[in-house]
Amino acid sequence: MGCCPSKSADSKANRIARWRSTGIVALRDAKLKTFPDEVLDLDKSVRTLDLTHNKLVEIPMEISKLVNMQRLILPTNLIERLPINLGKLQSLKVMILDGNQITSLPDELGQLVRLEKLSIAGNMLTSLPETIGSLRNLSLLNVSNNKLKYLPESIGSCFSLEELQANDNLIEELPASVCNLVHLKSLCLNNNKVSQIPPNILKDCKALQNISLHDNPISMDQFQQMDGFQEFEARRKKKFDKQIDSNVMIGSKGLDEGVDL
């Protein structure tokens, strides 16, 4: 029996050595209630931290030590808030926080200027901070299945945004600034309370190929009468034809005409 502790110590040491050499810390489904100290002590070595499906309630302030971390993956935990020193994670490119209990995001989120993908679906957000507009490299934002009543005007400053998913919220209208999102390809707002969208969105968002607005008060007639609808239709059809030409396997919802109302 005396050998068991040393075996355990060896395996722990080996694991830490592996984390340090690869930069990848993966502890999915490990029943963790707190962040392991040995992970936080890795400091600059961590590039990816994946703690999916644990029982974490908070992210400790000490996470700011992981200054080279590029991917923070924490879906399906019990996290209620993000630390205010989150902005020190200046290398962060991907942050996945789906399926937690987060009610608000700190203003410091806007300091994550290298962030390219932010997914925080399935939480309890009622608003997004205005500072989100500082995320100029953000290409994907998923805030579906929250309690958002609006999107901030500053969202129009996320100039790299290509995909915006905000299904299953309480959103009534979009800010006019979304018309600044010239790279936006897909806008999904299913199951909200949207009765109108900015009148110039089809004309100004020249990359837009897909708009999904199922289960909203807005009507197809309203949509078809908007400036730029014909050009949008041409882009949508071109994308659709390309999918067919490529013989892409598409699910039943995938042969989406690009305008779902």
Helices and strands as residue ranges (DSSP letters): H 3-22, E 24-26, H 37-40, G 43-45, E 48-50, G 61-65, E 71-73, G 84-88, E 94-96, G 107-111, E 117-119, G 130-134, E 140-142, G 153-157, E 163-165, G 176-180, E 186-188, H 201-204, E 210-212, H 220-224, H 229-245, E 259-260
